[in-house]
Structures are given as structure tokens and as C-alpha cells.
């Protein structure tokens, strides 16, 4: 299962722990996203992060299965990474 893009400017938080999510590709389309809580999923790469995520302040990817860690993170205001 992958995260589907909805109203790009409306969504501020994603809280989807333990939902078998495999990809966060396209997450950069959610330019107003401030919170991404997707722990205990099956995300293997962090493709999807870009400079567009200027408001992102909190990320929880705990217990995910990473093969490739941050290839590019443009979120300059990133405050918390768990």
C-alpha cells in the first residue's frame, strides 16, 4: 500500500502507524504537511522528500525497513526525526 495524494494544500498531518505502507513517494506534493507519523510500516526508501516540504516539523519512521536512508531532504525547518 502506498500513500495516496489528496487535497495537496489541505493535508497538514499524516498519522498512519502499522498500516503496511510500502512507499511515501509523492509525499512532496503535500507542501503544507507538518507531521508525518508512519512508524511500523514497510517503507524501505525515503524517496519522496524534497525542498517542497518546508513546513514539515516532525517525522516518525521508527521500526520501518530502510535500505536507503536520506537521499535528499530539503526540509530546512525539520525539527524532530524519530
LINJO-V717907 format. One record per residue. RES is the residue in one letter. NEAR is the number of other ideal C-beta (glycine too) atoms within 10 Angstrom. Layout:
res:RES near:NEAR
res:RES near:NEAR
This chain:
res:X near:11
res:X near:13
res:X near:22
res:X near:6
res:X near:13
res:X near:10
res:X near:8
res:X near:14
res:X near:9
res:X near:8
res:X near:16
res:X near:11
res:X near:12
res:X near:17
res:X near:11
res:X near:16
res:X near:13
res:X near:10
res:X near:13
res:X near:10
res:X near:18
res:X near:16
res:X near:17
res:X near:24
res:X near:16
res:X near:14
res:X near:23
res:X near:21
res:X near:17
res:X near:26
res:X near:14
res:X near:16
res:X near:23
res:X near:17
res:X near:15
res:X near:25
res:X near:15
res:X near:21
res:X near:17
res:X near:16
res:X near:22
res:X near:13
res:X near:23
res:X near:13
res:X near:17
res:X near:21
res:X near:16
res:X near:20
res:X near:21
res:X near:15
res:X near:11
res:X near:17
res:X near:25
res:X near:15
res:X near:15
res:X near:26
res:X near:14
res:X near:15
res:X near:23
res:X near:17
res:X near:19
res:X near:12
res:X near:11
res:X near:18
res:X near:11
res:X near:11
res:X near:8
res:X near:9
res:X near:9
res:X near:10
res:X near:10
res:X near:11
res:X near:16
res:X near:13
res:X near:20
res:X near:9
res:X near:10
res:X near:16
res:X near:10
res:X near:10
res:X near:13
res:X near:9
